[in-house]
Amino acid sequence: MLQDSSIRRSLDQYIQRRIQEIPTEIKQTFPAIKQIWKCENELDFLYGYYVGKIEEGALHYLLKATRASAGGYVDTFEIRGIIETHKRDLQNTIKSAIN
C-alpha cells in the first residue's frame, strides 16, 4: 500500500515533523526520565517510546488519508520499516534533547 509515492512522501513528511517536535516534548514531559521510569538508558527508552508514538500516529494518519480509498490494509511492519529509515535523525534529536 505504501508503494504509492505520494503516500510514502506524505508519511515521511509526517515522521520528520514529529521528530522536530521531540525536543520540546522531552523538555516539557520528561525532565527526570531515569527517576520516573527507572530506566538505565534514557536514549534507548525514549527511542522506543517515540518509535511507538510515531507508529501509532502514522497508522492514524494513514487510516484517515486512505479512508475513502478501496482496500485500506496497512501493514504495521511496513510503517515501522519507514520509521526506521529515520533512525539516525530520531536518535540524534533525542540525544540532543536529553543532553
Salt bridges, closest charged atoms under 4 A:
ASP12 OD2 - ARG8 NE 3.08
ASP12 OD1 - HIS86 NE2 2.88
GLU21 OE1 - ARG18 NH1 2.64
GLU25 OE2 - ARG18 NH1 2.59
GLU55 OE1 - ARG80 NH2 2.40
GLU56 OE1 - LYS53 NZ 3.69
